[in-house]
Amino acid sequence: MSHLTTAGAPRSAPEGVSPGVGGGGGWGRLGLGVPGYAHPLLAPAEWAGLTRPGAPLHWVVLNVAGGPGDRPDPHCLAAAGRLNNAGVRVLGHLDLAQGERPFGEVITDAQRYLEWYRVGGFLLDRAPVERAALAAVRRTTATLEAVLEGGFLVLGHGSHPYPGYAEAADQLVTFSGPWTEYRWSQAAPWTADHPPERFAHFVHGVPRTRLERAIRIARWQGAGTVFFTDRTDRTDRLGGGTGRIGGRADRVGGPGRPLGGPDRPESQKVRIGPYETLPGYWDEIVSRIGPGVSE
């Protein structure tokens, strides 16, 4: 892991943002982390747009079927290959199930991602936040670091965890949820001891008219990686949301056969989550936080 721990300097709150605790390391430059678009057959435009020149991408998560699947998926192989060739870091999606998933299963999935898709790291989704689970998570991330021979690890907590988790990965997702909560959120005090590149925020349901405010909140709270979308949190037709950061609701029923694909009856189709489709204002996000844009 390449993370550094540095003390940050105090900042003044941006206009329109209430004073609170912000992350350290200066303002820095925001970049985009894509939590995991839907399967390339369901979201071809989304995957194609990720290789456009100038997009300020920090990383993109590949979630084949709640993990790497049972065999290489040709559509995902092609999508990951294009990103790798374009120099975009691809992360494999590993579900920690709040620390309940067996260690061996997680490592097996990681090895499949590496062998099949040449990923450069992992998003460990549904990571626990409690101090009691820290030792087990450290064991997992240390093993993944060895398997990757470096690489980039993101712990997908979705809220602020026990501070010790900051030493277990390169980046922590400390917020994942709706704009109605994000607009009033505050950073945990301990985050001020770390630079912005250590934290990521994912927010859905952000109106276009509030996009600039969302960007200011992220900068004030010390997040270096963000994903904002106007898409809303939706539930699948088979009952309930997923509880995952990516809001993943689709499943792959075999190579190239998403559950929500055109070959399934309408009554059985599954709606995808808010982070799986292109935000309605994607070009605006890229222009606002892309290379060369003043902070």
WODA-V790829 format. One record per backbone hydrogen bond with DSSP energy under -1.0 kcal/mol. CO is the residue of the C=O (numbers start at 1). NH is the residue of the N-H. If there is no record, write none. Layout:
<<CO | NH> <CO | NH>>
This chain:
<<14 | 17> <31 | 226> <32 | 58> <32 | 59> <34 | 61> <39 | 42> <39 | 43> <43 | 47> <44 | 48> <45 | 49> <48 | 51> <49 | 52> <52 | 55> <55 | 57> <56 | 32> <59 | 34> <60 | 91> <62 | 93> <67 | 64> <67 | 65> <73 | 77> <74 | 78> <75 | 79> <76 | 80> <77 | 81> <78 | 82> <79 | 83> <80 | 84> <81 | 85> <82 | 86> <83 | 88> <84 | 87> <89 | 60> <90 | 120> <91 | 62> <92 | 123> <94 | 125> <96 | 99> <96 | 101> <97 | 100> <102 | 106> <103 | 107> <104 | 108> <105 | 109> <106 | 110> <107 | 111> <108 | 112> <109 | 113> <110 | 114> <111 | 115> <112 | 116> <113 | 117> <120 | 152> <121 | 92> <122 | 154> <123 | 94> <123 | 125> <124 | 156> <125 | 96> <126 | 98> <129 | 162> <131 | 134> <133 | 137> <134 | 138> <135 | 139> <136 | 140> <137 | 141> <138 | 142> <139 | 143> <140 | 144> <141 | 145> <142 | 146> <143 | 147> <144 | 148> <145 | 149> <145 | 150> <152 | 122> <153 | 170> <153 | 171> <154 | 124> <155 | 157> <155 | 173> <156 | 127> <158 | 176> <162 | 165> <163 | 166> <164 | 167> <165 | 168> <171 | 155> <172 | 200> <173 | 158> <175 | 202> <177 | 204> <178 | 181> <178 | 182> <179 | 183> <181 | 184> <182 | 185> <188 | 191> <189 | 192> <190 | 193> <191 | 24> <191 | 194> <192 | 8> <194 | 24> <195 | 198> <196 | 199> <196 | 224> <198 | 172> <199 | 224> <199 | 225> <200 | 174> <201 | 227> <202 | 177> <203 | 229> <204 | 179> <207 | 210> <208 | 211> <210 | 214> <211 | 215> <212 | 216> <213 | 217> <214 | 218> <215 | 219> <216 | 220> <217 | 221> <218 | 223> <224 | 31> <225 | 201> <226 | 33> <227 | 203> <229 | 206> <231 | 205> <236 | 239> <240 | 236> <244 | 247> <251 | 259> <254 | 257> <257 | 253> <258 | 261> <261 | 264> <265 | 268> <273 | 276> <276 | 38> <279 | 282> <281 | 285> <282 | 286> <283 | 287> <284 | 288> <285 | 289> <286 | 290> <290 | 293>>
